[in-house]
């Protein structure tokens, strides 16, 4: 798939040069910092040396004092407290953190995760009734609840107080809960708006510690769970998220909680754990049970303490993830074949596919996989409870939720946001929806939105690549949205040796630039087709990031190539 390379603008050269002098670093490195909003020595020091002391006062969050007081009263009066969380990674890590921390202060505590298929996302009527039937007087909802209008009313009817800890955008009205902690609510003055759901729960416990003079190290023992939530929920890696992720990664690598340690072991991760390791290896294993069976199994692992429990639960999650990957692979192959067969018909601006026996738990992943091959808004549908239910994924800049809303007359329900959404409709409406949705997309999508973009920080020559500059870039981690790993463009690149094809889909290259020092080994994942187009004497251009490798005690810098062009 041809990608459009977009070179970011260079910030104010005066700021870059002054930053370069004050930090005594290469101007290209100070340009990277400037692109991340850093313009002074003090800002750079704070960026390179995150501190837990820079976390904001949790009592600045709307309703925090009310929430903490209610929690303290419940513990003091030995009321039953139910920790309620969503079934994804953010929700399950939130529940594990809150439950594990609070059970040091009360025995009257349990947790509840809704079933993905029978209850759906967020606070369910079934969950509220379960709390009432089992004599809970306080529910703390994590990573959900900000739009649970009816469920909050039901909780109030049952005299069960509800504290909502959410990070999603609220609707026009807020639920009638006892307290609502959400930095995105319009009347909340909390200075950082991009916390994960687990992060909002952490702030509640942060306030609890301050109010009750509990040593914060007792709370910081759960920073590894917060790092997993931040990485897996793909929230911006800036502000408090970056501080929490920075120290959470330190804990994962030095002294992980038993559940995460067991997951690292079954994931066969050996080197220093990074954010990308969480995204690709740890997070999917936690998510897998919620997709295929029940996310309660993930919480069981994350709160387990005995060796037998840890091994058993970790093996279960690992097997669930293997099963999920097989569903993902086979369904993706079927979906791509269906798209290929449709290609002979009139050209489409979107993809809408339905097959009754596709597994509901992986259709969102399959939609994303299809976009990797056919870059256009995509909806994958399957049958559930006699209805068609589906997941939508979008392309850069296109609001798929708005496009689905334009077809609401054919839908039973839908929801989501700009780039991801869910929908349910009658089986007989599938073909009408497919036609209408494609027409809506065709009428509103811009031609350049159908071409994937690859953002590039800087254009550099190979002379820039050395251990010193890479060491400084490593200190810019943890990486994520808002602070992505630096990506570079180099032109006039040549092969030192013929390319090697690995597993029929990846490339291993040895590359250099004329007149520039060094030959670098490079790996290009998924770009195996380029083996036929790269010639020894013909220059080409690459976009890549830099990684340090160590083999048998020898360290080297490797280029991880993201795209190649020979028509630069």
C-alpha positions in Angstrom: 0.0 0.0 0.0 1.4 3.4 -1.0 1.7 5.8 1.9 2.0 9.5 1.9 5.1 10.7 3.8 4.4 13.9 5.8 7.5 15.7 7.1 6.7 17.6 10.2 7.5 21.3 10.2 10.7 22.5 12.0 9.8 24.7 14.9 11.2 28.2 15.4 14.9 27.9 14.6 15.8 30.4 17.3 14.2 28.3 20.0 15.9 25.2 18.6 19.3 26.8 18.6 18.9 28.2 22.1 17.7 24.8 23.4 20.6 23.1 21.7 23.1 25.5 23.4 21.6 25.2 26.8 21.4 21.4 26.7 24.6 21.0 24.7 23.0 18.6 22.2 22.7 18.3 18.4 20.2 20.8 17.0 18.3 17.9 15.4 17.7 16.6 18.9 16.5 19.9 20.2 14.3 20.1 17.1 12.7 16.8 18.2 12.1 18.3 21.7 10.7 21.5 20.2 8.2 19.5 18.2 7.1 18.0 21.5 6.3 21.5 22.9 9.6 21.9 24.8 11.3 25.2 24.4 13.3 25.9 27.6 16.0 24.2 29.7 13.6 23.7 32.6 10.9 22.2 30.5 13.5 19.8 29.0 14.7 18.8 32.5 11.2 18.1 33.6 10.6 16.1 30.4 13.8 14.0 30.8 13.4 13.5 34.5 9.7 12.8 35.2 8.8 13.1 38.9 5.9 11.7 40.9 6.1 15.0 42.9 4.7 16.7 39.8 1.4 14.8 39.9 -1.5 17.2 40.4 -3.4 17.5 43.6 -6.3 15.0 43.2 -8.7 17.2 45.2 -8.7 19.6 42.2 -10.9 17.1 40.5 -14.6 17.9 40.7 -16.5 15.7 43.3 -13.2 14.3 44.7 -13.8 15.4 48.3 -17.4 14.0 48.2 -16.1 10.7 46.7 -13.3 10.2 49.2 -15.6 11.0 52.2 -18.1 8.5 51.0 -15.4 5.8 50.6 -14.0 6.5 54.0 -17.5 6.3 55.6 -18.1 3.0 53.9 -14.9 1.5 55.2 -15.4 2.9 58.7 -19.0 1.6 58.9 -18.0 -1.8 57.3 -20.4 -1.4 54.4 -20.1 -3.7 51.4 -18.2 -2.1 48.5 -18.4 -3.3 45.0 -15.7 -2.4 42.5 -17.2 -2.4 39.0 -15.1 -2.2 35.8 -15.3 -2.6 32.1 -14.1 -5.8 30.4 -11.1 -4.3 28.5 -7.5 -3.9 29.7 -8.2 -0.4 31.2 -11.2 -1.7 33.0 -9.7 -4.9 34.4 -6.4 -3.2 35.5 -8.6 -0.5 37.2 -10.5 -3.1 39.1 -7.4 -5.1 40.1 -5.7 -1.9 41.4 -8.7 -0.6 43.3 -9.7 -4.0 44.8 -6.1 -4.9 45.7 -5.4 -1.6 47.4 -8.7 -1.3 49.3 -8.7 -4.9 50.6 -5.9 -3.7 52.9 -8.5 -1.5 54.6 -11.7 -3.6 54.5 -12.8 -7.2 54.1 -16.2 -6.2 52.8 -15.3 -5.8 49.2 -15.8 -7.6 45.9 -15.6 -6.9 42.2 -17.8 -7.2 39.2 -17.0 -7.3 35.5 -20.0 -7.3 33.0 -20.2 -10.0 30.4 -19.3 -8.6 27.0 -22.1 -10.5 25.2 -25.0 -10.6 27.6 -24.6 -7.2 29.3 -22.5 -5.1 26.9 -20.3 -2.2 27.6 -20.4 -0.1 30.8 -22.6 -0.3 33.9 -25.4 -2.7 33.3 -28.9 -3.0 34.8 -27.9 -6.6 35.6 -24.8 -5.4 37.5 -26.7 -2.9 39.6 -29.4 -5.5 40.5 -26.6 -7.9 41.4 -25.1 -5.3 43.8 -28.5 -4.7 45.4 -29.3 -8.4 45.7 -26.0 -9.0 47.5 -26.4 -6.1 49.9 -23.7 -3.7 48.5 -24.3 -0.1 49.5 -21.5 1.5 47.5 -20.5 0.9 43.9 -17.2 2.3 42.5 -17.4 2.2 38.7 -14.2 2.4 36.8 -13.5 3.2 33.2 -17.3 3.5 32.5 -20.5 5.1 33.8 -20.3 8.7 32.4 -23.4 8.0 30.2 -25.1 5.5 32.4 -28.2 7.6 33.0 -30.8 4.8 33.5 -28.4 2.6 35.6 -27.6 5.5 37.9 -31.3 6.0 38.4 -31.7 2.3 39.2 -28.8 2.5 41.7 -30.4 5.5 43.4 -33.8 3.6 43.5 -32.0 0.7 45.3 -30.3 3.1 47.8 -26.9 2.0 46.4 -24.5 4.9 46.2 -22.6 5.1 42.9 -19.2 6.7 42.5 -18.2 7.0 38.8 -14.5 7.1 37.8 -14.5 7.6 34.1 -12.4 9.3 31.4 -14.8 9.3 28.5 -16.6 12.3 27.1 -19.9 12.9 29.0 -23.2 13.5 27.2 -25.4 16.6 27.4 -26.4 15.6 31.0 -24.6 13.7 33.7 -25.9 10.7 35.5 -27.5 11.2 38.9 -24.6 9.4 40.7 -23.4 10.1 44.3 -20.1 11.5 42.8 -18.7 11.7 39.3 -14.9 11.8 38.8 -14.2 12.6 35.2 -11.7 15.3 34.1 -13.6 15.7 30.9 -16.8 16.8 32.5 -17.2 20.5 31.6 -17.3 21.8 35.1 -14.1 20.0 36.2 -11.1 22.2 36.7 -8.6 19.3 36.9 -5.6 20.5 34.8 -4.9 17.2 33.0 -7.8 15.8 30.9 -6.3 12.7 29.3 -6.0 10.2 32.2 -6.9 6.6 31.5 -9.8 5.0 33.4 -7.3 3.4 35.7 -5.6 6.8 36.1 -8.9 8.3 37.3 -9.3 5.5 39.8 -5.7 6.1 40.9 -6.5 9.7 41.6 -9.3 8.6 43.9 -6.9 6.4 45.8 -4.3 9.2 45.8 -6.8 11.5 47.5 -7.7 8.7 49.9 -4.1 8.4 50.9 -3.7 12.1 51.5 -6.8 12.3 53.6 -5.9 9.3 55.7 -2.1 10.0 55.8 -1.4 6.6 54.1 2.1 6.3 52.9 2.0 6.9 49.1 4.5 4.1 48.5 1.6 1.7 49.3 -0.3 3.1 46.4 2.7 3.4 44.1 3.0 -0.4 44.3 0.3 -0.4 41.6 2.0 1.9 39.1 2.7 -1.1 36.9 -1.0 -1.7 36.4 -1.5 1.9 35.5 1.3 1.7 32.9 -0.5 -1.3 31.3 -3.8 0.7 31.2 -2.1 3.8 29.7 -0.3 1.8 27.0 -3.3 -0.5 26.1 -5.9 2.3 26.0 -3.7 4.4 23.8 -4.2 7.6 25.7 -1.8 10.5 25.1 1.7 9.9 26.5 2.0 13.4 27.9 1.6 15.1 31.3 0.6 12.9 34.1 0.2 9.8 31.9 3.9 10.0 31.0 4.9 10.3 34.6 2.8 7.4 35.6 3.9 5.3 32.7 7.6 6.1 33.3 7.5 4.9 36.9 5.1 2.0 36.0 7.6 0.7 33.5 10.4 1.0 36.1 8.3 -1.2 38.4 7.4 -3.7 35.7 11.1 -4.1 34.9 12.3 -4.2 38.5 9.6 -5.6 40.7 6.3 -6.3 38.8 3.2 -7.3 40.6 2.8 -11.1 40.7 0.1 -11.2 38.1 2.0 -9.1 35.6 5.2 -11.1 36.3 3.4 -14.3 35.4 2.1 -12.7 32.2 5.6 -11.5 31.2 6.9 -15.0 31.8 4.2 -16.7 29.6 4.8 -14.0 27.0 8.4 -15.1 26.8 9.5 -11.4 27.0 13.2 -11.3 28.1 14.6 -7.9 27.4 13.6 -4.6 29.1 9.8 -4.2 28.8 8.7 -1.2 26.8 5.3 0.4 26.1 5.2 -1.5 22.7 5.8 -4.8 24.6 2.7 -4.0 26.7 0.7 -3.1 23.6 1.6 -6.2 21.6 2.2 -8.9 24.2 0.8 -8.1 27.7 -2.3 -6.1 26.8 -3.7 -8.6 24.3 -3.4 -11.5 26.8 -5.4 -9.5 29.4 -8.0 -8.6 26.8 -8.3 -12.1 25.4 -10.6 -13.5 28.1 -13.0 -10.6 27.7 -13.2 -11.3 24.0 -13.6 -15.0 24.1 -15.0 -15.9 27.6 -15.2 -13.6 30.6 -12.9 -10.8 31.7 -13.3 -11.8 35.3 -10.5 -14.3 34.6 -8.1 -11.5 33.8 -8.8 -9.8 37.2 -8.3 -13.1 39.0 -4.7 -13.2 37.6 -4.0 -9.6 38.3 -5.0 -9.9 42.0 -3.6 -13.5 42.5 -0.8 -14.0 45.1 -0.2 -17.8 45.3 2.2 -19.5 42.8 -0.4 -22.1 41.9 -3.1 -19.5 41.1 -0.6 -17.3 39.2 0.5 -20.2 36.9 -3.0 -21.5 36.3 -4.5 -18.1 35.5 -1.6 -17.0 33.4 -1.8 -20.2 31.3 -5.5 -19.6 30.9 -4.9 -16.1 29.5 -2.1 -17.2 27.3 -4.3 -20.0 25.8 -7.2 -17.5 25.4 -4.8 -15.2 23.5 -3.7 -18.0 21.3 -7.3 -18.9 20.5 -8.0 -15.2 19.9 -5.1 -14.9 17.4 -6.4 -18.0 15.5 -9.9 -16.5 15.3 -8.3 -13.2 14.2 -6.1 -14.8 11.6 -8.8 -17.1 10.0 -11.5 -14.4 10.0 -9.2 -11.8 8.5 -8.2 -14.2 5.7 -11.9 -14.8 5.0 -12.7 -11.1 5.1 -9.8 -10.2 2.7 -10.9 -12.9 0.3 -14.4 -11.4 0.3 -13.1 -7.9 -0.4 -11.0 -9.3 -3.2 -14.0 -11.0 -4.8 -16.0 -7.7 -4.5 -13.2 -5.7 -6.2 -14.4 -6.8 -9.6 -17.7 -5.0 -9.0 -18.1 -1.2 -8.9 -15.4 0.5 -6.8 -16.3 1.0 -3.2 -15.4 3.8 -0.8 -16.0 1.6 2.2 -15.9 -2.0 3.4 -19.0 -3.6 5.0 -18.8 -7.4 5.4 -21.1 -9.9 7.2 -20.8 -13.5 8.0 -23.0 -15.1 10.6 -20.4 -17.4 12.3 -17.6 -14.8 12.8 -16.6 -14.5 16.4 -18.0 -11.3 17.9 -15.0 -10.8 20.2 -12.5 -10.2 17.4 -14.4 -8.4 14.7 -13.0 -5.0 15.7 -9.5 -6.4 15.3 -10.4 -7.8 11.9 -11.8 -4.4 10.8 -8.4 -2.9 11.7 -6.6 -5.7 9.8 -8.7 -5.1 6.7 -7.8 -1.4 6.7 -4.1 -2.3 6.6 -4.8 -3.9 3.2 -7.7 -1.7 1.9 -7.4 1.7 3.4 -11.0 2.8 3.8 -13.7 3.0 6.5 -14.5 -0.6 7.4 -17.4 -2.4 9.3 -17.3 -6.1 10.1 -20.6 -7.6 11.1 -21.6 -11.0 12.6 -24.8 -12.5 14.0 -25.6 -12.4 17.7 -28.9 -13.1 19.3 -30.7 -13.0 16.0 -29.3 -9.6 15.1 -26.4 -8.3 13.0 -23.8 -6.7 15.3 -20.6 -5.1 14.2 -17.5 -3.0 14.8 -16.4 -0.1 12.7 -12.9 1.3 12.3 -12.0 4.4 10.3 -9.1 6.1 8.5 -7.2 9.2 9.3 -9.5 12.3 9.6 -12.8 10.5 8.7 -15.6 10.4 11.3 -17.0 6.9 11.0 -19.4 7.5 13.9 -21.0 10.4 12.1 -21.3 8.4 8.9 -23.0 5.6 10.8 -25.4 8.1 12.4 -26.5 9.1 8.9 -27.8 5.6 8.5 -29.5 5.5 11.9 -32.9 4.8 10.3 -31.6 1.3 9.4 -30.1 0.6 12.9 -31.4 -0.6 16.2 -28.5 1.1 18.1 -25.0 2.4 17.7 -22.3 4.3 19.6 -18.7 5.1 19.7 -16.4 7.9 18.5 -14.7 9.3 15.5 -12.4 6.4 14.7 -14.2 3.4 16.3 -17.8 2.5 16.7 -20.2 -0.3 17.4 -23.7 -1.0 15.8 -26.6 -3.4 15.8 -29.2 -3.8 13.1 -31.7 -6.4 11.8 -30.4 -9.0 9.5 -32.7 -8.0 6.7 -31.3 -4.4 6.8 -27.7 -5.4 6.1 -27.7 -4.9 2.4 -29.6 -1.6 2.6 -27.2 -0.4 5.2 -24.2 -1.5 3.2 -25.4 0.5 0.2 -26.4 3.6 2.2 -23.2 3.6 4.3 -21.0 3.4 1.2 -22.9 6.3 -0.4 -22.5 8.4 2.7 -18.8 7.7 2.8 -18.4 8.4 -0.9 -20.2 11.7 -0.6 -18.2 12.9 2.4 -14.7 11.4 2.4 -11.9 13.4 0.9 -9.6 11.7 -1.7 -6.5 12.2 0.5 -8.2 10.5 3.4 -8.1 7.3 1.4 -4.3 7.3 1.4 -2.5 6.3 4.6 -0.1 8.9 6.0 3.3 8.3 7.6 4.5 11.2 9.8 8.2 11.9 9.8 9.9 14.0 12.4 13.1 14.9 10.6 15.1 14.3 7.4 18.6 13.2 8.4 21.8 11.8 6.9 23.4 8.7 8.5 26.0 10.8 10.2 23.3 11.7 12.7 23.0 8.1 13.8 25.3 7.3 16.7 25.1 5.9 20.2 25.2 9.4 21.9 22.2 10.8 20.0 20.3 7.5 20.4 20.9 7.5 24.1 19.3 10.9 24.3 16.3 9.8 22.2 15.9 6.8 24.5 15.4 9.2 27.4 12.4 10.6 25.5 10.6 7.4 26.3 8.0 6.2 27.2 6.6 6.7 23.7 2.9 6.9 22.7 0.4 9.3 21.2 1.7 12.9 21.6 5.2 11.6 22.2 5.8 9.0 19.5 9.2 7.4 18.9 11.3 9.7 16.7 10.9 8.8 13.0 13.4 9.8 10.4 13.7 10.0 6.6 16.9 9.4 4.7 17.3 9.7 0.9 20.1 8.4 -1.4 20.3 5.1 0.5 22.2 2.1 -1.1 22.4 -1.6 -0.4 25.7 -2.9 0.9 24.5 -6.5 0.2 21.6 -8.1 -1.6 18.4 -8.0 0.5 17.4 -11.1 2.5 13.8 -12.2 2.6 12.6 -13.5 6.0 9.5 -15.8 6.3 8.4 -14.6 2.9 7.2 -11.2 4.3 10.0 -9.3 6.1 13.3 -7.8 4.7 16.7 -7.7 6.3 19.0 -5.1 4.7 22.5 -3.7 5.1 22.4 0.0 4.0 24.7 3.0 3.7 24.9 6.5 2.2 27.7 7.6 0.0 30.0 10.0 1.7 28.4 9.2 5.1 30.0 7.2 7.9 28.7 3.7 8.8 26.8 0.8 7.4 23.7 -0.1 9.3 21.7 -3.3 9.5 18.0 -2.7 9.0 14.8 -4.7 9.3 11.6 -4.0 7.4 8.6 -5.8 8.8 5.9 -6.6 6.3 7.8 -5.1 3.3 9.0 -8.4 1.8 7.7 -7.5 -1.7 10.5 -4.9 -1.9 13.1 -7.7 -2.3 12.3 -7.7 -6.0 12.5 -3.9 -6.4 15.7 -3.0 -4.6 18.9 -3.1 -6.7 22.5 -2.9 -5.6 23.4 0.3 -7.5 20.0 2.1 -7.3 19.4 4.6 -4.5 16.2 4.6 -2.5 14.6 6.4 0.4 13.6 5.0 3.8 11.5 6.1 6.8 12.6 4.4 10.0 13.3 4.6 13.7 16.4 3.6 15.5 16.9 0.8 18.0 19.8 -0.5 19.9 20.5 -4.2 19.7 22.8 -6.3 21.9 24.0 -9.8 20.7 26.7 -11.8 22.6 27.7 -8.6 24.4 28.1 -6.5 21.3 25.9 -3.5 20.9 24.8 -2.0 17.6 22.3 0.4 16.2 19.6 -1.0 13.9 17.2 0.8 11.6 13.6 -0.4 11.8 12.2 0.6 8.4 8.5 1.6 8.3 8.4 2.4 4.5 10.5 2.4 1.4 10.3 4.5 -1.9 12.5 4.4 -4.9 10.9 7.3 -6.7 12.0 10.1 -4.3 
